[in-house]
Amino acid sequence: MNYLKQFAIFVAGGSVAGAAYFVPENSFLAFVAGWLFLVPAAVVIFLGYGLTKYMKDRKNRITVSIKPNDALKAIARREAELHREKQLILEEIRKG
């Protein structure tokens, strides 16, 4: 960070600290207003920035696809059988 930015930050911080020393009740109101309005606004801004970065980087992700082998096909068949059996049992329970 260059010295001009550091100087501006120190002057702003010193002004806030000085104002809190000389006018405590108005400084408290400013502090409460900051927590009620500025902090949520900053959160919304940062969330929006993160969303835009995510949307830009999302298309650069790697997608991995696997070909189903015999074992995976067998598991899928067994799951389909179990689902059919479950449906038959539920129909019998509803009818009987």
N, C-alpha and C positions, 0 to 999 in steps of 0.2 A: 504494500500500500504506500502510495507516495505521501510526502510530508504535508501537502495541502489538504488531502482528505483527512489525515490524522488530526491536523490542526482544527479543521471544521468540526470533526467529531468531538474533540476536547472542548471547544468553545461551546457547542450545543449542550454537552453534558454539564459543563460548568454553569451555564445559564439556567438549566433546569434545577441544579442543586442550589444555586443562589436564590432562585425564585422560591424554592421550597423553604429556604431559611427565612426569607423576608416576608412571604405571604403564605403561611402554612395552610389556611383554610381553602384558598383558591387552588393551591397546588394539590390538595387532597381531592378536590372535585375534578381537576384535570386528570389525576391518576385514575380515579374511578371511571371517568369517561373514556380514557384510553383502554382500560380493561374491558369495558362494555362494547366499545365500537372498533377501536383500532386493532386489537388482538384478533377478534374474529375476522375482520376484513383482511388482515395479513394471512390468516389461515386459509381463507378462501382464495386469495391470490396465489399462494404457494401450491395449493391443491390444483388449481387451474393450470399453473405452470407445469406441475408434475404430470397432469393428464395429457397436456400437449406433447411433452417429451415422450411419454409412453406411447401415444398414438403414432409418433414419428418412428420410434424404434421398434414398434410391434411388427412391421412388415419385414424386418431384417432378421427375424428369429428363424432358427432351423427347425424344420418339421421332420420327425423321424417316423417312418411307417414300417411296419413289419408284415411279412407275408405269413398267413396262418399255416402252420405245419399240421401234421396229423394229430398231434396231442391237443393243440388248440381247437381243432375241428371236433375232436371227440368230446372235449369239455363243453363246447357250444351245443353239441347234440344232446348231451346229458342234461344240460340246463333247460333246453327246450322240452325234453321229456318230463322233467320235474315240473315245469310250468304247466304242461298239459295235464299231468296227474293232479296238480293242485286245483286247476280249474274244474276238473271232473268231480273231485271231492267236494269242492264248494257248491257245485250244482246239486249234488246228491243231498248235501246238508240243507240247502234251501228248499228242495222239493220234499224232503222227508221230515 
